[in-house]
Amino acid sequence: MAYKIDESKCVNCAVCEPECPVGSISESGNTRIIDENTCISCGTCVGVCPSGAIAEA
């Protein structure tokens, strides 16, 4: 199952983006998003998110 970023919690710090091994995270407006079609559900992004905005979809 892919991960998802809660836009209400995301502070757009971009810490998660370089941690994604498949490049599924990108900026969209004032937040980051995860492409559910390319996310491999490794959870690496969850461990680095300082605002706890990332969870399983």
C-alpha positions as MATLAB code, in Angstrom:
seq = 'MAYKIDESKCVNCAVCEPECPVGSISESGNTRIIDENTCISCGTCVGVCPSGAIAEA';
ca = [
       0.000    0.000    0.000;
       1.322    3.434   -0.917;
       1.954    6.224    1.557;
       0.179    9.558    1.570;
       1.045   13.020    2.875;
      -1.566   14.791    4.993;
      -1.555   18.271    3.469;
      -2.905   19.816    6.679;
       0.182   18.589    8.583;
       2.842   19.003    5.870;
       5.093   22.036    6.435;
       6.718   21.629    2.981;
      10.196   21.247    4.473;
      11.193   18.814    1.681;
      13.136   16.523    4.039;
      11.256   13.508    2.683;
      11.835   14.116   -1.011;
      15.538   13.162   -1.291;
      14.955   10.141    0.970;
      12.555    8.460   -1.475;
      14.556    5.780   -3.350;
      12.220    5.881   -6.351;
      11.554    9.630   -6.590;
       7.837    9.418   -5.809;
       7.712   12.623   -3.757;
       7.368   16.034   -5.356;
       6.174   19.538   -4.555;
       2.617   20.581   -5.327;
       1.697   24.086   -4.293;
       2.573   24.574   -0.638;
       2.943   20.885    0.195;
       4.574   17.663   -0.956;
       2.728   14.787   -2.576;
       3.501   11.110   -3.093;
       2.765    9.491   -6.443;
       0.837    6.385   -5.425;
       1.609    4.741   -8.776;
       5.367    4.736   -8.187;
       5.547    4.526   -4.373;
       7.057    1.178   -3.319;
       5.753    1.449    0.277;
       9.207    1.291    1.833;
       8.309    3.791    4.565;
      11.603    5.670    4.429;
       9.780    8.987    4.163;
       7.777    8.319    7.339;
      10.912    8.094    9.442;
      12.266   11.472    8.377;
       9.087   13.576    8.385;
       9.399   16.052   11.284;
       5.694   16.909   11.311;
       4.297   13.364   11.189;
       2.429   14.136    7.981;
       3.094   10.825    6.221;
       1.107    7.633    6.781;
      -0.096    4.594    4.878;
      -2.881    5.460    2.485;
];
